[in-house]
Amino acid sequence: MTETVSAGRVAGVFGLRGELKVAATRIGADALKNGMTLTVTLADGTAHALRVRSLRIHQDRPLIAFDGYADATAAQALVGAVLSIPREAARLARGEYFDDDLIGCTLVDADSGAELCTVAGVEHYPAQDMLRINQATMVPMVREFVKRIDIAAKRITVALPPGLLDLSEAAEA
């Protein structure tokens, strides 16, 4: 089975011709193309492969229409669905990573080489992305702190200021 990544979510119907407003992820904004086939996963968990009949940008938001969904009534069934594309169709810029690749990486101290903790998740905020260590601890993904990311070795080398990472709390996560 081909691994997929989220390209966005169907936010609502637009107009009468079956177009849908898409809240695209950064990856989806770059990868969605007219004529491509993507996976649409509905709220009940059912997934369908659908071909993009048309794609255009309106007020900085993708509007997408699928084959077989010719009007607003039919398209309404897709509202709330998650759009996924094959991982290999996603283009990452230098220094960008898939969340799934960062989760499970070990944070390693740049000075001592000591393993500090494991990344449990990635949170996305307007100012910067954050590596979530546990419910209470996050590490900002900024160059000042994150020195090197080695996805193959599942290691992220960091230089953290004192007190940013409470190791006793991180060890419980």
Buried (B, 14 or more C-beta within 10 A) or exposed (E): EEEBBBBBBBBBBBBEBBBBBBEBBBBBBBBBEEEBEBBBBBEEEEEEEBEBBBBEEEEEBBBBBBEEBBEBEEBBEBBEBBBBBBEEBBEEEEEEBBBEBBBEBBBBBBEEEEEBBBBBBBEEEEEEBBBBBBEEBBBBBEEEBBEEBEEEEBBBBBEBEEEEBBEEBBEEB
